[in-house]
Amino acid sequence: MIKQISDHVYVMPFDGERDRPHIGYIQGEQFSVLVDVGNSPEHLSEVLNETQENNLPEPTLAIITHWHWDHTFAMHAFKGKTIAHKKTNDILSQVSTWEWTKDAMMERLRTGEECQFCHHHILIEYDDISEMKVVTADIVYDNTLSLDLGNLTVHVVPIDNPHSDDGVVLFVEEEKVLFAGDADSGEYYKLDGGYDSDRFYHYVKTVDQFPYETYIHGHVGPFNREETQRFRQTIIDEEL
């Protein structure tokens, strides 16, 4: 069930079993926006059904936080316009050429192009992997992006982080809500879920310059600022 986080910000909760991350919904007077689109058309459909049942306007834009499958593989099923950073779009362009057969998936796993964690959860989410489709974004930006939704301003900012080279965060200025994607998670493709400590501390120092009161990570939380600090301290104690 979708949860209201602030006056105009909602979140569809993550599902760890299927590796479905939080999907954000920002209700603007002129435009309503999704934050990421989910890992399959079924996932996206569940999100949109929840918005409809709660009498929320249909989102016409979707902003992607990073390229990973659980955040992007429903892009082709989204009826509005998708927005991605150039780094993200370049990777999606490469992934869009992938063949979706068991043999092709196993070969990518063997070469390290795919990671075991994602491979495992893709097979849980998709009964028929031949139905999988990856597309690039409709709108591509470089550097930063700010959107005026009518009553809300959304700032989209790339930050070097320990999880993915293309990651961005979204800050809803008026409601002090920050969507982090998975930015303070580990690196699953190069470090098997481990952390580059320099990138972690750089990310924390940079993102904490935003005056957020609510922090939405893709797979935990949401947190207030104090809870966010405790979450990171656990990472420091256990991973760094």
N, C-alpha and C positions, 0 to 999 in steps of 0.2 A: 504493500500500500504506500502511495506517495505521501511524503511527510512535509509539512510546512516548516521552513527553517526561520524565515523572517516574513515581513509583510508581503513581499513579492517574490520570494525565492523558495523553491520546493526541491526535494530530492527523492528520487526513486531509490530505495535502499539496495545496497550491494548483496549479491548472492555468492558466497564463497564456493559452494559446491559446483556451480556452473561458471565460475570466474566472471560473473557479471558485475561490473563496477557500479558505483553510484552514478546515476544519470541526473544531471541538474536541469531545472526548469526555472527560467527567469521571466516573470510576467511584466512586460512593458506596456505602456499605453498605446504605442504605435507598433511595436514588434515584440513578440515573445520568442524566447531563445532556448534551445536545448544546449546543455554542456555535455558533449559527446553523444553518440547515438546508439551505443550498445554493441554487443558482439554477434548479433544475428537479427534478421527481420522479426523473428518471434519475440526477442527481447525488446526491440523498439516498439512493436505492437502493444506489448504489455504496458510500456511507459505511456504511450499515447492513449490507450484505453483509460488509464488512471487519470490523466489530465482531463479527458472528456467527462468522466464520471464526477469529477470535482468542478465541472463547469468552468474550466480554464481554457482560454483561447488556444487554438491550435498553433503550435510553434511554426514559424516560417523560416527561421534560421537555426543552424546548429554549428557551434564552434567546437573544434576538435582540440583536445589538449595534447595529444601525442599519437603516434601512428599505431601503437600496439593493437592487436586484433580485437581485444575485448572492448575497445573504445571506438572502433571504426568499421567493423565488418558489416554493419547495417546501413552504411552510408548510401548504398544504392537503393535502399527501400525508403529513404526519407524524401518526402514530397517537396520540402522546401529547399533552400539553398544551404549548402555546406561550406564552411569557412575553415581554412587550415593555413598554418605557417608554411612558408616555402620549403623549409627543411622537412616538415611532415609530408607535404605533398610530393616531394621528390622521392621519398621512401615509398609512399603509397603507389607511385607510378611504377616502381620496381616490383612491388608485391603484386600489383595487378596482373603481372605477366606469369605469376606462379600457376602451375597446374595443380588441380585438386583431385588427386588420386592417392590411394594408400601408398603406392610405390613412390610417388613424387614426394609425399610428406615424409616418408622414411628416409629418403635421400637427403632432404633438407635437414633432417634431424642428424643424420650421419655427418654431414659437412659442417654443422654448426650454424647453418643459415636460420634454422628454427631451434627453439629451446624445448626441453622435455616438458617443462611446466605448461607451456602454451599448447604443445602437441596433445598432451593428456586432456586438457580441458576443451579443446576444439572437438575432440572425439566424443566428449560428453554432451556438448551443446548441439552438435549437428548429427542427426540420424543419417543424412545423406550428404557426404562431403562434396559431391559433385555439384550441389546447389550453391556452394560458396562463391561469392563474387566480391572482388575488391575494386573500388573505383577511386579516382582522384577527386579533389574538392572542386566545387563550382567557383569559389572565390579564394584567391591566394594572396597573402600579404607577406611582406618582409618587415623586419624590425618589430615595432609595436603596432597595436590597433586599439582605437577607442570607438565605441558605438553608443549613440544616443538612442535609447529605446523609447523616448518620450518623457517618462518620469524617472528613468534610471540611466546611469552611465556605467558601461562595462569597459574596463581596461584589460587588454590582453597583452601579456608581457612574456617574452621568452627569458628563461633563466637557466643557466647551466646547473645541472642537478645530477644526482647519482643514479637516476633510473633510466633516462633516455635522452639522447643528444638533442632531440628536437622539442623537448617539453616546454609548454607555456603554462602560465597561471592566469586565471580570470579573477578580477576584483570588481565586485559590485559596489561602487563607491558609496552610494547613499545608504546602503544597508550593511556595509562593512562585512560582507561575506566574501571569502576567498576560496575559489576552486583550484586545487593544486594538481589535479590529475593524480598521478602516482609519484610525484616528483621526489618525495623523500623515502621511496622504496629503494631496494637494491637493484643491481643490474643483472638481469636474467640471461642475457645473450652472451656477455663477455665474462661475467664473474659468478655465474650460477646462483644468482640472488644475493651475492655479496656486495660490499660497499667500497667505493673509492672515498676515503675519508676527506680528502681535499675538496672534492665536489660536494660532499654532504655539507661540510661546514660553510662552504661558499653559498650554497643554496639557502641554508638557514639564515645566514647573515643578511642575504639579499631579500628574501621573501618577508622577513620580519620587519622590514622597513615599511611595509604596508600596514595601515592601522586597522587590520581586520579584528573582528570580534568573534567570528565563526570561521573555522577552517575545515574545509571538506576535502578529505583525501579520497582517492578512488575506492579504497577497500576497507577503510576503518572510519570510525567517527560517525557523524560530525563532532568536532571538538570546539570548546571555547579556547581562549588563548592559553590559559593555564594548563588545560588538558593537552593541548598541542605540545607544550614544553615537556610534559611528563612522557608523552609518546616518544618524543625525540630522545629523551634521556634514556629510555629503554633501549632504543637503537644504539646509542653510544655505549651503554653498559654491555650489551649482548653482541654487537656486531662490529664495533670499531676497536 
